[in-house]
Amino acid sequence: MSKVIALLALAGCLAIDASAQGDVDLEASTVAADIVQQTNAFREVQRRAPVTSAAGLTEAAQAFADLMARTDRYGHEADGREPPERARQHGYDYCIVSENIAYRYRKPEFERHELAQSLVEGWENSPVHRRNLLDPDVRDTGVGIAKSRKTGRWYAVQMFGLPKDAQIRFQVANETPQTIRYRLGERSFELEPRLTRTHLQCRDAEVSVGSPDQPAKTIHPRTGKRYEVHRDTDGQWSVVEANATG
């Protein structure tokens, strides 16, 4: 029995300097909370489920924002690591991890709530950042904000994730006397007669079972389910859903 585990990390950078009016001392925690709220407002408009703050992602994002503010080094590998490594270091056992980063500078300082709005709107208007903001398969987020004493830049990090224990686990069982072929997303598989394969999938993906002479049977797998492939005496394919075994 083989297992297929999909792990994904996406990243985006955005850097903007600006000048305007304002003179308010900002609290990083307030900015971070605003970013989460504005992110979920954007996701709601785009018919996405809200994300909730996860401790591991929040700690990883804040530690990375602190490092960039302390060193004024900017980039997803400013600490010599990548986003999934930072998430894991802070106890987030991930199936999916993505990260948006940005910095902002303005003198005089941003008005309250303006910094969060500037950051989120910048990410919304950048394709790679927008994809991370609207990822339908993530459910967690974590935001870190820190200000450089040397340059006055505000460094922002927003991470998104799906924990490993939330991955989709399902089985495909070949109940026919011949080898079957099926597709899971962009990948192709063969399964010999009377065998079962277990899949661990981070992202929603269709399973398509068929043959050149018949339309494919397509299913959207659900966790904990077993999909039994049958072929009757007339050569017609069918897929029966049952509870997973083992």
C-alpha positions in Angstrom: 0.0 0.0 0.0 1.5 3.3 -1.0 0.9 6.8 0.4 1.0 10.0 -1.5 1.5 13.1 0.6 1.3 16.5 -1.1 3.2 19.4 0.7 3.1 22.9 -0.7 4.8 26.2 0.0 4.0 29.4 -1.8 5.6 32.8 -1.1 5.3 36.4 -2.2 7.3 39.6 -1.5 6.1 43.2 -1.7 8.2 46.2 -0.8 6.9 49.8 -1.0 8.2 53.1 0.5 5.7 55.9 0.8 5.3 59.4 2.3 2.1 61.0 3.6 0.6 62.5 6.8 0.0 60.9 10.2 1.4 61.0 13.7 0.2 58.0 15.8 2.3 55.4 17.7 1.2 52.1 16.3 1.0 48.9 18.2 2.2 45.8 16.3 -0.5 43.6 17.9 -3.2 46.0 16.7 -1.9 46.0 13.2 -1.7 42.2 13.2 -5.3 41.9 14.3 -6.4 44.3 11.6 -4.6 42.3 9.0 -6.4 39.1 10.0 -9.8 41.0 10.0 -9.2 42.6 6.6 -8.0 39.3 5.2 -11.2 37.6 6.2 -13.3 40.4 4.9 -11.6 40.0 1.5 -12.0 36.2 1.6 -15.7 36.6 2.4 -16.2 38.9 -0.6 -14.5 36.3 -2.7 -16.5 33.4 -1.2 -13.7 31.9 0.7 -14.0 30.5 4.3 -12.4 32.6 7.0 -8.9 31.8 8.4 -8.2 31.7 12.1 -5.0 32.6 13.9 -2.8 29.6 14.8 -0.2 29.9 17.5 2.6 28.2 15.6 2.1 30.3 12.5 1.8 33.5 14.5 5.0 32.8 16.5 6.9 31.9 13.2 5.6 35.1 11.5 6.5 37.3 14.4 10.0 35.9 14.8 10.7 36.4 11.2 9.3 40.0 11.2 11.5 40.7 14.2 14.6 39.4 12.4 14.0 41.5 9.3 13.4 44.6 11.5 16.5 43.9 13.5 18.7 43.3 10.5 16.9 45.2 7.7 17.4 42.1 5.5 14.4 41.5 3.4 13.2 38.3 1.6 11.7 34.9 2.3 15.1 33.5 3.0 16.5 36.4 5.0 17.2 34.0 7.9 18.7 31.3 5.7 15.5 29.2 5.8 12.2 28.9 4.0 8.7 29.4 5.3 7.9 25.7 5.9 11.1 25.4 8.0 10.1 28.3 10.2 6.6 27.0 10.6 7.9 23.6 11.7 10.4 25.1 14.1 7.5 26.8 15.9 5.5 23.6 16.2 3.2 23.9 13.2 3.1 20.5 11.6 2.0 21.5 8.2 0.4 20.0 5.1 0.3 23.4 3.4 2.3 26.5 4.2 2.4 29.8 2.3 3.8 33.2 3.2 3.4 36.9 2.2 5.9 39.5 3.3 6.1 43.2 2.7 7.5 46.4 4.2 6.2 49.9 4.5 7.8 53.2 5.5 6.2 56.6 5.9 7.2 59.7 7.7 5.3 61.0 9.6 3.9 57.7 10.8 0.8 55.9 9.5 -2.5 56.6 11.1 -4.0 53.8 13.1 -5.5 51.0 10.9 -3.8 52.6 7.8 -0.8 50.3 7.9 -2.8 47.1 7.9 -5.0 48.5 5.1 -1.9 49.4 3.0 -0.4 46.0 3.5 -3.5 44.0 2.7 -4.5 46.1 -0.3 -0.9 45.7 -1.7 -1.2 41.9 -1.4 -4.6 41.9 -2.9 -3.3 43.7 -6.0 -0.3 41.4 -6.5 -1.1 38.1 -8.2 1.1 35.8 -6.1 0.0 37.4 -2.8 -3.6 37.4 -3.9 -3.4 33.7 -4.5 -2.1 33.1 -1.0 -4.8 35.4 0.5 -7.6 33.5 -1.3 -6.2 30.0 -1.1 -9.4 27.8 -0.6 -7.4 25.0 1.0 -5.9 26.8 4.0 -7.7 27.4 7.3 -5.0 28.9 9.5 -3.0 32.2 9.5 -0.4 33.9 11.6 0.8 37.5 11.3 3.9 39.2 12.5 4.7 43.0 12.5 7.9 44.7 13.6 9.5 48.1 13.1 13.2 48.7 12.3 14.8 51.2 14.7 17.4 52.0 12.1 15.3 52.7 9.0 11.8 53.1 10.4 10.4 50.4 8.1 7.5 48.3 9.2 8.1 44.7 8.2 5.1 42.4 7.9 4.8 38.7 7.6 1.5 36.8 7.0 1.6 33.0 6.9 -1.2 30.7 5.9 -1.5 27.0 6.5 -3.3 23.7 6.7 -2.1 21.3 9.5 -1.1 17.8 8.5 -3.8 16.3 10.6 -6.4 18.0 8.4 -5.2 16.4 5.2 -7.7 14.3 3.1 -7.2 10.6 3.7 -9.1 8.3 1.3 -8.7 4.9 -0.5 -9.1 3.7 -4.1 -9.9 0.0 -4.3 -9.8 -2.0 -7.6 -12.6 -4.5 -7.4 -12.2 -5.5 -11.0 -10.2 -8.5 -12.5 -8.0 -6.1 -14.5 -5.5 -3.3 -13.8 -7.2 0.1 -13.7 -5.9 3.5 -14.4 -7.1 6.7 -12.8 -6.0 10.3 -12.3 -5.8 12.3 -9.1 -5.4 15.9 -10.1 -2.5 16.1 -12.5 -1.1 12.7 -11.5 -1.8 9.3 -13.1 -1.9 5.9 -11.3 -2.3 2.3 -12.0 -3.8 -0.2 -9.6 -3.7 -3.9 -10.0 -6.8 -6.2 -9.5 -8.1 -6.5 -5.9 -5.6 -4.0 -4.5 -6.3 -0.9 -2.5 -4.2 2.3 -2.4 -4.4 4.9 0.3 -3.9 8.6 -0.6 -3.1 11.4 1.7 -4.0 14.7 0.0 -3.4 18.2 1.1 -5.5 19.9 -1.6 -8.9 19.1 -3.0 -8.5 17.3 -6.3 -10.7 15.2 -8.5 -10.3 11.5 -9.0 -11.1 10.4 -12.6 -11.5 6.7 -13.4 -12.3 5.4 -16.9 -11.1 3.9 -20.1 -10.7 5.2 -23.7 -14.0 3.7 -24.8 -16.1 5.2 -22.0 -16.6 8.6 -20.3 -14.6 8.9 -17.1 -16.3 8.6 -13.7 -15.3 11.6 -11.6 -15.4 11.9 -7.8 -14.4 14.5 -5.3 -12.8 12.4 -2.5 -13.7 12.9 1.1 -11.6 12.1 4.1 -12.2 8.7 5.6 -13.9 7.3 2.5 -13.1 4.2 0.3 -13.9 4.4 -3.4 -14.4 1.0 -4.9 -14.1 0.7 -8.7 -16.3 -1.9 -10.3 -16.9 -3.0 -13.9 -20.1 -5.0 -14.8 -20.5 -7.7 -17.4 -21.4 -5.1 -20.0 -18.1 -3.3 -19.4 -19.6 -0.3 -17.6 -17.6 1.4 -14.9 -19.0 2.3 -11.6 -17.5 3.8 -8.4 -19.1 3.0 -5.0 -18.3 5.0 -1.9 -17.9 3.2 1.4 -16.1 3.8 4.7 -12.3 3.4 4.5 -10.8 0.2 6.0 -7.6 -0.1 7.9 
